[in-house]
Amino acid sequence: MQKMLLMTILAATLLIPLFSARGGTVKAAIRRSVIATTVFCVVYWLALMFVYPMLESQKAKTPAAEQH
């Protein structure tokens, strides 16, 4: 799970500027990049607050996890 979290941060760090660079002007590209980064941070924070704990609790309930 930790590896997946790290990979999503890496992907966002690379993909947001890549897609934002297609803007017509520098100002538009920067604005698009700031908006995309803000949206990503909010969605990522919500996922860490709600999705990640649910995945951890389900992982603890599986029989394979109880044997180890």
N, C-alpha and C positions, 0 to 999 in steps of 0.2 A: 504494500500500500504506500509506503514511504517513497518507493521508487517511482510510482505513478504520480505522486504529488510533485516530485522533483521534475519529472518529464513534462508535466503540464506547465510549470513555471518556465522551463526552458523553451517549450514550444511557443508560449505567449511572447516571450522575450524576442524570439526570432520572427514570428509571424505578424505581430501587430505592426512593426515598422515596415515590413515587407509589403503588406497590403496598403498601408497608409502612404507609402511613397508614390503610389499611382495617382495621387492628387495632381491637379493642374498647376497649382502654385505651391510655394513652400508654406505659405500661411495655411492653406487648405490641408496640406499634408500634416502639419503639426497639430492643427485642430482635430483632425480625424484620429491622429495617434493618441492625443490626450484623452479624447472621448472613449476610444477603444480600450485604453489602459484603465481608465476609471471604471468602465463597465466590467472589464475582466476582474479587477480587484474586488468589486462588490459581489459579483457572482461567485468568485473564488472564496470570499469570506463567508458567504451564505452556505456554500457547500461544506466548508470546514465546520461551520456551526451546526448544521443539520444532517448532512449526508454522511460525513465521515464517522460521527459517533454511532449512527445506525449500522453502518457496515462493521464497525468494531464489535458492537453488541451482537450482531448476527454471527460473526466469526466465533465469538466465545460460546455460542449456543450449539454449534455443530459438534457432532460426536467425535470427529477426527481431532478437533481442538481439545476436547476433554481428555483424550488418551495421552496427550503429550505432556 
